[in-house]
Amino acid sequence: MAAALVLALTGCEESLPAAGSDKGPAVPGEAQPGAEEQPGAEEPKVVWLDPTGLMNALPVESGVGDWFVGGDPFMAQGAEAVEHCAKETGVACTGLVAVGGKDMETAGSSDGTRVEFRLYSFGTEEQARAAMKGLAAEARKSSAEYGEPSKPVTLATVADETDASADDATADVVMRIGTVVSHIDVNDTETAGLEHVSNVQVERVRIVAAGKNPGY
């Protein structure tokens, strides 16, 4: 099961940072750490996604691994989205723009790896940060209620903030990328696999937010 996500790293090494590195890969439209500021230069734009962008930012199977299959992506707005967000995060989800998601699993295997991707877009970074903290707390609470308390997991991601935890069977990775919150639920607790799917999601959010084609 762990091999599926570990093998998916093949072909993605050029775009992902080395483990332990705190410097992310270059992203179109994003200022790089250490770059000299030029007089009159524009500040880097905050990552933000409208409902269409949120749908486009959900990962595709080829980006995660060619042996993955998945259902259609989905997206919700308005009261339905707020209700879902509040249930998952335990907070009011003020400023929520939309919620989107997509599920994937390895093909041809009843016990293969399953990954659930969820994205929440907010109006400001502060609103996203509050939802991220609530979502991470709810994930740990849920794990404890099932009798398998999760433990913190340290991951090398290119997100602005990352909070990951895992029990004996599943892992939850909650990240903030600008005003976007990502939640990845996967039945694989190997660090390499978790880092791969996490960075695939972060890169896609950043590319779409920069107005680029993320590939399909």
Contacts in CASP RR format, 6 or more apart in sequence:
PFRMAT RR
TARGET T0000
AUTHOR 0000-0000-0000
METHOD contacts of the structure
MODEL  1
MAAALVLALTGCEESLPAAGSDKGPAVPGEAQPGAEEQPGAEEPKVVWLD
PTGLMNALPVESGVGDWFVGGDPFMAQGAEAVEHCAKETGVACTGLVAVG
GKDMETAGSSDGTRVEFRLYSFGTEEQARAAMKGLAAEARKSSAEYGEPS
KPVTLATVADETDASADDATADVVMRIGTVVSHIDVNDTETAGLEHVSNV
QVERVRIVAAGKNPGY
1 111 0 8 1.000
1 112 0 8 1.000
1 113 0 8 1.000
1 187 0 8 1.000
1 188 0 8 1.000
2 113 0 8 1.000
2 188 0 8 1.000
2 189 0 8 1.000
2 190 0 8 1.000
2 193 0 8 1.000
4 65 0 8 1.000
4 67 0 8 1.000
4 68 0 8 1.000
4 106 0 8 1.000
4 112 0 8 1.000
4 113 0 8 1.000
4 188 0 8 1.000
5 64 0 8 1.000
5 113 0 8 1.000
5 115 0 8 1.000
5 186 0 8 1.000
5 188 0 8 1.000
5 190 0 8 1.000
5 192 0 8 1.000
5 193 0 8 1.000
5 194 0 8 1.000
5 196 0 8 1.000
5 197 0 8 1.000
6 190 0 8 1.000
6 192 0 8 1.000
6 193 0 8 1.000
6 196 0 8 1.000
7 65 0 8 1.000
8 63 0 8 1.000
8 64 0 8 1.000
8 65 0 8 1.000
8 68 0 8 1.000
8 193 0 8 1.000
8 196 0 8 1.000
8 197 0 8 1.000
9 16 0 8 1.000
9 192 0 8 1.000
9 193 0 8 1.000
9 196 0 8 1.000
12 63 0 8 1.000
12 196 0 8 1.000
12 199 0 8 1.000
12 200 0 8 1.000
14 25 0 8 1.000
15 25 0 8 1.000
15 199 0 8 1.000
15 203 0 8 1.000
16 25 0 8 1.000
16 158 0 8 1.000
16 195 0 8 1.000
16 196 0 8 1.000
16 199 0 8 1.000
17 23 0 8 1.000
17 24 0 8 1.000
17 25 0 8 1.000
17 156 0 8 1.000
17 158 0 8 1.000
17 199 0 8 1.000
18 156 0 8 1.000
19 156 0 8 1.000
19 191 0 8 1.000
19 192 0 8 1.000
19 195 0 8 1.000
20 156 0 8 1.000
21 156 0 8 1.000
22 156 0 8 1.000
23 33 0 8 1.000
24 158 0 8 1.000
25 158 0 8 1.000
25 203 0 8 1.000
26 32 0 8 1.000
27 203 0 8 1.000
27 206 0 8 1.000
27 207 0 8 1.000
27 210 0 8 1.000
28 207 0 8 1.000
28 210 0 8 1.000
28 211 0 8 1.000
28 212 0 8 1.000
29 44 0 8 1.000
29 45 0 8 1.000
29 210 0 8 1.000
30 44 0 8 1.000
30 206 0 8 1.000
30 210 0 8 1.000
31 44 0 8 1.000
45 209 0 8 1.000
45 210 0 8 1.000
46 125 0 8 1.000
46 178 0 8 1.000
46 179 0 8 1.000
47 177 0 8 1.000
47 178 0 8 1.000
47 179 0 8 1.000
47 180 0 8 1.000
47 205 0 8 1.000
47 206 0 8 1.000
47 209 0 8 1.000
48 121 0 8 1.000
48 123 0 8 1.000
48 178 0 8 1.000
48 179 0 8 1.000
48 180 0 8 1.000
48 209 0 8 1.000
49 57 0 8 1.000
49 97 0 8 1.000
49 98 0 8 1.000
49 119 0 8 1.000
49 121 0 8 1.000
49 179 0 8 1.000
49 180 0 8 1.000
49 205 0 8 1.000
49 208 0 8 1.000
49 209 0 8 1.000
50 97 0 8 1.000
50 98 0 8 1.000
50 121 0 8 1.000
51 75 0 8 1.000
51 77 0 8 1.000
51 97 0 8 1.000
51 98 0 8 1.000
51 121 0 8 1.000
53 208 0 8 1.000
53 209 0 8 1.000
54 75 0 8 1.000
54 97 0 8 1.000
54 98 0 8 1.000
54 99 0 8 1.000
54 100 0 8 1.000
54 119 0 8 1.000
54 121 0 8 1.000
54 180 0 8 1.000
55 73 0 8 1.000
55 75 0 8 1.000
55 100 0 8 1.000
56 208 0 8 1.000
56 214 0 8 1.000
57 119 0 8 1.000
57 180 0 8 1.000
57 201 0 8 1.000
57 204 0 8 1.000
57 205 0 8 1.000
57 207 0 8 1.000
57 208 0 8 1.000
57 209 0 8 1.000
57 214 0 8 1.000
58 73 0 8 1.000
58 100 0 8 1.000
58 101 0 8 1.000
58 102 0 8 1.000
58 117 0 8 1.000
58 119 0 8 1.000
58 204 0 8 1.000
59 102 0 8 1.000
59 104 0 8 1.000
59 117 0 8 1.000
59 197 0 8 1.000
59 200 0 8 1.000
59 201 0 8 1.000
59 204 0 8 1.000
60 215 0 8 1.000
60 216 0 8 1.000
61 68 0 8 1.000
61 69 0 8 1.000
61 70 0 8 1.000
61 104 0 8 1.000
63 200 0 8 1.000
64 104 0 8 1.000
64 115 0 8 1.000
64 196 0 8 1.000
64 197 0 8 1.000
64 200 0 8 1.000
67 106 0 8 1.000
67 107 0 8 1.000
68 104 0 8 1.000
68 105 0 8 1.000
68 106 0 8 1.000
68 107 0 8 1.000
68 115 0 8 1.000
69 104 0 8 1.000
69 105 0 8 1.000
69 106 0 8 1.000
69 107 0 8 1.000
70 102 0 8 1.000
70 103 0 8 1.000
70 104 0 8 1.000
70 105 0 8 1.000
71 102 0 8 1.000
71 103 0 8 1.000
71 104 0 8 1.000
72 102 0 8 1.000
73 100 0 8 1.000
73 101 0 8 1.000
73 102 0 8 1.000
74 100 0 8 1.000
74 101 0 8 1.000
74 102 0 8 1.000
75 98 0 8 1.000
75 99 0 8 1.000
75 100 0 8 1.000
75 101 0 8 1.000
76 84 0 8 1.000
76 98 0 8 1.000
76 99 0 8 1.000
76 100 0 8 1.000
77 97 0 8 1.000
77 98 0 8 1.000
77 99 0 8 1.000
78 96 0 8 1.000
78 98 0 8 1.000
81 96 0 8 1.000
81 98 0 8 1.000
81 99 0 8 1.000
82 93 0 8 1.000
82 96 0 8 1.000
84 99 0 8 1.000
85 93 0 8 1.000
85 96 0 8 1.000
85 99 0 8 1.000
85 120 0 8 1.000
85 131 0 8 1.000
86 92 0 8 1.000
86 93 0 8 1.000
88 118 0 8 1.000
88 135 0 8 1.000
88 138 0 8 1.000
88 183 0 8 1.000
89 120 0 8 1.000
89 131 0 8 1.000
89 134 0 8 1.000
89 135 0 8 1.000
89 138 0 8 1.000
90 134 0 8 1.000
90 137 0 8 1.000
90 138 0 8 1.000
91 130 0 8 1.000
91 131 0 8 1.000
91 133 0 8 1.000
91 134 0 8 1.000
93 120 0 8 1.000
93 122 0 8 1.000
93 127 0 8 1.000
93 131 0 8 1.000
94 127 0 8 1.000
94 130 0 8 1.000
95 122 0 8 1.000
95 123 0 8 1.000
95 124 0 8 1.000
95 127 0 8 1.000
96 120 0 8 1.000
96 121 0 8 1.000
96 122 0 8 1.000
96 127 0 8 1.000
96 131 0 8 1.000
97 121 0 8 1.000
97 122 0 8 1.000
97 123 0 8 1.000
98 120 0 8 1.000
98 121 0 8 1.000
99 118 0 8 1.000
99 119 0 8 1.000
99 120 0 8 1.000
99 121 0 8 1.000
100 118 0 8 1.000
100 119 0 8 1.000
100 120 0 8 1.000
101 116 0 8 1.000
101 117 0 8 1.000
101 118 0 8 1.000
101 119 0 8 1.000
102 116 0 8 1.000
102 117 0 8 1.000
103 114 0 8 1.000
103 115 0 8 1.000
103 116 0 8 1.000
103 117 0 8 1.000
104 114 0 8 1.000
104 115 0 8 1.000
104 116 0 8 1.000
104 117 0 8 1.000
105 112 0 8 1.000
105 113 0 8 1.000
105 114 0 8 1.000
105 115 0 8 1.000
106 112 0 8 1.000
106 113 0 8 1.000
106 114 0 8 1.000
112 187 0 8 1.000
113 186 0 8 1.000
113 187 0 8 1.000
113 188 0 8 1.000
114 186 0 8 1.000
114 187 0 8 1.000
115 184 0 8 1.000
115 185 0 8 1.000
115 186 0 8 1.000
115 188 0 8 1.000
115 197 0 8 1.000
116 184 0 8 1.000
116 185 0 8 1.000
116 186 0 8 1.000
117 182 0 8 1.000
117 183 0 8 1.000
117 184 0 8 1.000
117 197 0 8 1.000
117 201 0 8 1.000
118 182 0 8 1.000
118 183 0 8 1.000
118 184 0 8 1.000
118 185 0 8 1.000
119 180 0 8 1.000
119 181 0 8 1.000
119 182 0 8 1.000
119 183 0 8 1.000
119 201 0 8 1.000
119 205 0 8 1.000
120 128 0 8 1.000
120 131 0 8 1.000
120 135 0 8 1.000
120 180 0 8 1.000
120 181 0 8 1.000
120 182 0 8 1.000
120 183 0 8 1.000
121 179 0 8 1.000
121 180 0 8 1.000
122 128 0 8 1.000
122 131 0 8 1.000
122 179 0 8 1.000
122 180 0 8 1.000
122 181 0 8 1.000
123 179 0 8 1.000
124 179 0 8 1.000
125 160 0 8 1.000
125 176 0 8 1.000
125 178 0 8 1.000
125 179 0 8 1.000
127 179 0 8 1.000
128 176 0 8 1.000
128 178 0 8 1.000
128 179 0 8 1.000
128 180 0 8 1.000
128 181 0 8 1.000
129 161 0 8 1.000
129 176 0 8 1.000
131 181 0 8 1.000
132 161 0 8 1.000
132 163 0 8 1.000
132 174 0 8 1.000
132 175 0 8 1.000
132 176 0 8 1.000
132 181 0 8 1.000
133 163 0 8 1.000
135 174 0 8 1.000
135 181 0 8 1.000
135 183 0 8 1.000
136 163 0 8 1.000
136 165 0 8 1.000
136 172 0 8 1.000
136 174 0 8 1.000
139 150 0 8 1.000
139 165 0 8 1.000
139 172 0 8 1.000
139 174 0 8 1.000
139 183 0 8 1.000
139 185 0 8 1.000
140 149 0 8 1.000
140 150 0 8 1.000
140 165 0 8 1.000
140 172 0 8 1.000
143 149 0 8 1.000
143 150 0 8 1.000
143 165 0 8 1.000
143 167 0 8 1.000
143 170 0 8 1.000
143 172 0 8 1.000
144 150 0 8 1.000
146 167 0 8 1.000
148 167 0 8 1.000
148 168 0 8 1.000
148 169 0 8 1.000
149 167 0 8 1.000
150 165 0 8 1.000
150 166 0 8 1.000
150 167 0 8 1.000
150 171 0 8 1.000
150 172 0 8 1.000
151 165 0 8 1.000
151 166 0 8 1.000
151 167 0 8 1.000
152 164 0 8 1.000
152 165 0 8 1.000
153 164 0 8 1.000
153 165 0 8 1.000
153 166 0 8 1.000
153 171 0 8 1.000
153 173 0 8 1.000
153 189 0 8 1.000
153 191 0 8 1.000
153 194 0 8 1.000
154 164 0 8 1.000
155 162 0 8 1.000
155 164 0 8 1.000
155 173 0 8 1.000
155 191 0 8 1.000
155 194 0 8 1.000
155 195 0 8 1.000
155 198 0 8 1.000
156 195 0 8 1.000
157 173 0 8 1.000
157 175 0 8 1.000
157 195 0 8 1.000
157 198 0 8 1.000
157 199 0 8 1.000
157 202 0 8 1.000
158 199 0 8 1.000
158 202 0 8 1.000
158 203 0 8 1.000
158 206 0 8 1.000
159 175 0 8 1.000
159 176 0 8 1.000
159 177 0 8 1.000
159 182 0 8 1.000
159 198 0 8 1.000
159 202 0 8 1.000
160 175 0 8 1.000
160 176 0 8 1.000
160 177 0 8 1.000
160 178 0 8 1.000
161 175 0 8 1.000
161 176 0 8 1.000
162 173 0 8 1.000
162 174 0 8 1.000
162 175 0 8 1.000
162 198 0 8 1.000
163 173 0 8 1.000
163 174 0 8 1.000
163 175 0 8 1.000
164 171 0 8 1.000
164 172 0 8 1.000
164 173 0 8 1.000
164 174 0 8 1.000
164 194 0 8 1.000
164 198 0 8 1.000
165 171 0 8 1.000
165 172 0 8 1.000
166 172 0 8 1.000
166 189 0 8 1.000
166 194 0 8 1.000
167 189 0 8 1.000
168 189 0 8 1.000
169 187 0 8 1.000
169 189 0 8 1.000
170 185 0 8 1.000
170 186 0 8 1.000
170 187 0 8 1.000
170 189 0 8 1.000
171 185 0 8 1.000
171 186 0 8 1.000
171 187 0 8 1.000
171 188 0 8 1.000
171 189 0 8 1.000
171 194 0 8 1.000
172 183 0 8 1.000
172 184 0 8 1.000
172 185 0 8 1.000
173 182 0 8 1.000
173 183 0 8 1.000
173 184 0 8 1.000
173 186 0 8 1.000
173 194 0 8 1.000
173 197 0 8 1.000
173 198 0 8 1.000
174 181 0 8 1.000
174 182 0 8 1.000
174 183 0 8 1.000
174 184 0 8 1.000
175 181 0 8 1.000
175 182 0 8 1.000
175 184 0 8 1.000
175 198 0 8 1.000
175 201 0 8 1.000
175 202 0 8 1.000
176 182 0 8 1.000
177 202 0 8 1.000
177 205 0 8 1.000
177 206 0 8 1.000
177 209 0 8 1.000
180 205 0 8 1.000
180 209 0 8 1.000
182 198 0 8 1.000
182 201 0 8 1.000
182 202 0 8 1.000
182 205 0 8 1.000
184 194 0 8 1.000
184 197 0 8 1.000
184 198 0 8 1.000
184 201 0 8 1.000
186 194 0 8 1.000
186 197 0 8 1.000
188 194 0 8 1.000
204 214 0 8 1.000
207 213 0 8 1.000
207 214 0 8 1.000
208 214 0 8 1.000
END
